[in-house]
């Protein structure tokens, strides 16, 4: 079955040069603007023919219905606010069923922000470590928590994560659902998995409500995503949440690209399989480099610790060659792929990598700085710390104090310290050695007053 591109077709019918645009946006699609910003002629507002994301009855409704069918959901809702508004909607829904929500410590900052806004206490869990990366928490850990606390609404987890770890969602669902708890998934990094054979690893197979970040791995514009629901009970709550968190001025080009991205590999499955085959072949044949054992084939994490080579120096040389990685965490360079990746692109990348690491000047430049903070018992709650009297102190002298704000590194926008945790010396060193952080202002960190 070939899916039609409902929104894009409507925009194309309107984008002729002879239109007088007495409507928003202010650029009016004029040549001087569209020459600089391609696609501006398709950038419109809610008109008589273009449907309304707040109450869709036309092309947007048809697009959302198709997306729901593709991913196996009862409902799908396009959002132009990235995955963040979807995460907000998930936590909003969770708050209707309990005052607490299980949250893995390596969750995106938007999950913690949503808990803060909704007054939900995150029950923070931390999985084991594998090769410098935190794994999803064990099912036993989750079982012990929900068995002893009826106020826990369920769990929200990122799957796959930035490194390609896929959580045991089937086991989580089998545990939570019979107890009346809900499984919410931040699937921002895994929208492409819905197009794979049997939808293996796709969060929509098990989640009650989830968000797919279409723009991350599908051919869609940045900020394009969709929220999906499979539990009938959550549908009215999800719609209420999205009416609150989504913009009332959504970008039509982004909406059109979301629909396009969701359907692209379904309409052209040979492209998906070609990309997947190229990546698996590379990993099987490659002998110079070690890869993190990602379960998601689009996350190609090259480990530079075994080579003793600085990721910073490698990244600099790659960028001089016009090659850009998604993330550098000090040990791994993450090459964030999509199913459209070609064998030729991969060959160019690894030809450059081999040339760079063969330089004797780079030998011994790797600095092993542990990034994971060992889990520790929490003395105070997340919500308590956010509401307590606080002050700003120098980061270098903050060890031993209670953090009053989430603080972390970006990318991948994960907290190093969560509000309510005692700041360790190791956490201070991780933050000091990180290039991009959040929660640190002019070298200071917010702590709870003693």
Buried (B, 14 or more C-beta within 10 A) or exposed (E): EEBBBBBBEBBEEBBEEEEEBEEEBEBBBEEEBBEEEEBBBBBBBBBEEBBBBEEBEBBBBBBBBBBBEBBBBEBBBBBBBBBBBBBBBBBBBBBBBBBBBBBBBBBBBBBBBBBBEBEBBBBBBBBEEEBBBBBBBBBEBBBEBBEEEEEBBBBBBBBBBBBBBBBBBEBBBEBBBEEEBBBBBBBBBBBBBBBBEEBEBBBBBBBBBBBBBBBBBBBBBEBBBBBBBBBEEBBEBBBBBBEEBBEEEBBBBBBBBBBBBBBBBBBBBEBBBBBBEBBEEBBEEBEEBBBBBBBBBBBBBBBBBEBBBBBBBBBEBBEEBEBEBBBBBBBBBBBBBBBBBEBEBBEBBBEBBEEBBEEEEBEEBBEEBEBBBEBEEBEBBBBBBBEBEBEBBEBEEBBEBBBBBBBBBBEBBBBBBBBBBBBBEBBBBBBEEBEEBBBBEEEBBBBBEE
